[in-house]
Amino acid sequence: MSQHPSVAEAAIVPTAHRRDATSCKVRAYVAQKKKRKKTEQAYVDYVAENLSVHKAPTGGVTFIEQVPRNAMKKVIARELPECTRLPGSVDYL
């Protein structure tokens, strides 16, 4: 997803399935470039076209200002759910 021309940076994390607690879905946290805004479905379609279908973020797409990182520039996954959701974010596509 980070190769999409509208994505400044992205992080993918597992999230609980809304109907079955024993399985997971994939949720994407996306920081978009300022002048290139897209809808959540555009990113799901992009992933589905370029990767395996099971890798599409069907657990939702959350738009955020920037992906939280530590001093070593690694994504801090536990802080992603606490980020401020921007308009256009959706749960469970």
HELIX and SHEET records of a PDB file:
HELIX    1   1 GLU A   40  ASN A   50  1                                  11    
HELIX    2   2 VAL A   53  LYS A   55  5                                   3    
HELIX    3   3 ALA A   77  GLU A   82  5                                   6    
SHEET    1   A 4 VAL A   7  ALA A  16  0                                        
SHEET    2   A 4 CYS A  24  GLN A  32 -1                                        
SHEET    3   A 4 GLY A  60  PHE A  63  1                                        
SHEET    4   A 4 VAL A  90  ASP A  91 -1                                        
END                                                                             
